[in-house]
């Protein structure tokens, strides 16, 4: 793992390039079932939750991000209050993701998966099958450095993420993530 991460983006994916077509929102049952079929064919996928709190016991799931490949990522909004767009019900989505999330053979890759898995446990899903946690991997490579997603993505992928403050604002103008329009 150390060798893979220490080598930089060329060892991870030499063709890493993000475009507008990289990301797709899942808003219909058909799109969701197509994503489930795609996940059934993969043994590893990127996973992240967007929530209302940093405390997993207080957090409400706002959306679920899934990336079955480095070329395509999907966002399933389930709890945005700041949008007129119809969202799939959270229970509908979680009930159908449960078998995939609890399957130890389907590896989940994420950043700080301990948090995501804790939030899922609060929702009755006992996720299993960690493939990699980029926060832990970065700590192995650089125990003295900072390990937030913005730093790790920049350091290892040469990619500048959109920050929480860019999406939600800061200070007195900051809004909770569930009020961000889809």
C-alpha positions in Angstrom: 0.0 0.0 0.0 2.8 2.4 0.9 4.5 1.8 -2.5 1.2 2.4 -4.4 0.4 5.7 -2.6 4.0 7.0 -2.4 4.3 6.7 -6.2 1.6 9.3 -6.8 -1.3 9.4 -9.3 0.6 7.6 -12.1 0.5 4.3 -10.2 -3.2 4.7 -9.2 -4.6 5.9 -12.6 -2.4 7.5 -15.2 -5.4 8.8 -17.1 -7.2 10.4 -14.1 -9.2 13.4 -15.5 -12.5 14.8 -14.2 -15.1 16.3 -16.5 -18.7 17.3 -16.1 -19.7 13.9 -17.4 -17.8 12.2 -14.6 -20.6 12.8 -12.1 -24.3 11.9 -12.4 -27.2 12.4 -10.0 -29.5 9.4 -9.5 -33.0 10.8 -9.4 -35.2 8.0 -10.7 -35.8 4.4 -9.8 -34.6 3.3 -13.3 -31.2 5.2 -12.8 -30.9 3.6 -9.4 -31.6 0.1 -10.6 -29.1 0.6 -13.4 -26.5 1.6 -10.8 -27.3 -1.5 -8.6 -26.8 -3.7 -11.7 -23.5 -2.0 -12.4 -22.4 -2.5 -8.7 -23.4 -6.2 -8.9 -20.7 -6.5 -11.6 -17.9 -4.9 -9.6 -15.9 -6.2 -6.7 -14.7 -2.7 -5.5 -16.2 0.8 -5.5 -15.7 4.2 -4.1 -18.2 5.2 -1.4 -19.0 8.3 0.7 -21.9 9.7 2.6 -23.0 13.3 2.8 -24.6 14.0 6.1 -25.8 16.8 8.4 -23.3 16.4 11.2 -19.7 15.3 11.9 -21.1 13.2 14.8 -22.2 9.9 13.4 -24.8 9.5 16.2 -26.5 12.8 15.2 -25.9 12.7 11.5 -28.8 12.3 9.0 -27.9 11.0 5.6 -28.3 13.7 2.9 -26.8 11.8 0.0 -24.7 8.8 -1.0 -21.8 9.0 -3.5 -20.8 5.8 -5.3 -18.0 5.4 -7.9 -17.8 2.0 -9.5 -14.8 3.2 -11.6 -12.4 6.1 -11.8 -14.3 7.3 -14.9 -17.8 7.6 -13.4 -19.3 8.6 -10.1 -22.9 8.8 -9.0 -24.7 10.8 -6.3 -28.0 9.6 -4.8 -29.7 12.5 -3.0 -32.0 11.3 -0.3 -32.3 14.1 2.2 -31.8 17.5 0.5 -34.3 20.1 1.8 -32.9 22.9 -0.4 -34.2 21.6 -3.7 -37.5 21.2 -5.6 -36.0 18.1 -7.4 -37.8 14.8 -6.5 -35.4 12.5 -4.6 -35.7 8.8 -4.0 -36.8 7.9 -0.5 -33.9 7.2 1.9 -35.4 3.9 3.1 -36.0 2.7 -0.5 -32.3 3.4 -1.3 -30.8 2.1 1.9 -32.9 -1.1 1.8 -31.6 -1.9 -1.7 -28.0 -0.9 -1.0 -27.9 -2.9 2.2 -26.9 -6.3 0.6 -24.0 -4.6 -1.3 -22.8 -2.5 1.7 -22.9 -5.5 4.0 -21.2 -7.9 1.6 -17.5 -8.3 2.7 -16.6 -9.5 -0.8 -17.6 -6.1 -2.4 -14.8 -3.8 -1.2 -15.6 -0.3 -0.3 -13.0 2.4 -0.9 -13.4 5.8 0.8 -12.0 8.5 3.0 -12.6 8.0 6.7 -14.8 5.0 6.3 -15.0 4.6 10.0 -17.3 7.6 10.0 -19.5 6.4 7.1 -19.8 2.9 8.5 -20.8 4.4 11.9 -23.5 6.5 10.3 -24.7 3.4 8.4 -24.8 1.4 11.6 -27.0 4.1 13.2 -29.3 3.4 10.2 -29.3 -0.3 10.8 -26.8 -1.2 8.1 -23.7 -3.0 9.2 -21.3 -2.3 6.4 -18.4 -4.7 5.8 -15.6 -5.1 3.3 -13.2 -2.2 3.5 -11.0 -2.3 0.4 -9.0 0.9 1.3 -9.4 4.0 3.4 -7.5 6.9 1.8 -7.2 8.7 5.2 -5.6 5.7 6.8 -3.4 5.0 3.7 -2.1 8.6 3.8 -1.4 8.4 7.5 0.8 5.3 6.8 2.7 7.2 4.1 2.9 10.5 6.1 2.1 10.1 9.8 3.1 13.7 10.6 1.0 15.4 7.8 -2.7 16.4 7.6 -5.0 13.8 6.2 -8.2 15.6 5.2 -9.6 14.8 1.8 -8.6 18.1 0.2 -4.9 17.6 1.2 -4.9 13.9 0.2 -6.5 14.4 -3.2 -4.1 17.2 -4.0 -1.0 15.4 -2.8 -1.7 12.0 -4.5 -4.0 12.9 -7.5 -3.0 16.4 -8.2 -6.8 17.1 -7.9 -8.3 20.1 -6.2 -11.6 19.1 -4.6 -14.6 21.4 -4.0 -14.5 22.2 -0.3 -17.3 22.2 2.1 -17.0 26.0 2.5 -17.3 26.4 -1.3 -20.5 24.5 -1.3 -22.1 25.6 2.0 -20.4 29.0 2.7 -18.7 30.0 5.9 -19.3 31.8 9.1 -22.7 33.4 9.5 -23.6 32.7 5.8 -22.9 28.9 6.1 -25.9 26.7 5.4 -26.3 23.0 6.4 -25.5 20.5 3.7 -29.2 19.3 3.5 -30.1 22.8 2.3 -27.7 22.7 -0.6 -29.7 22.4 -3.9 -29.0 19.3 -5.9 
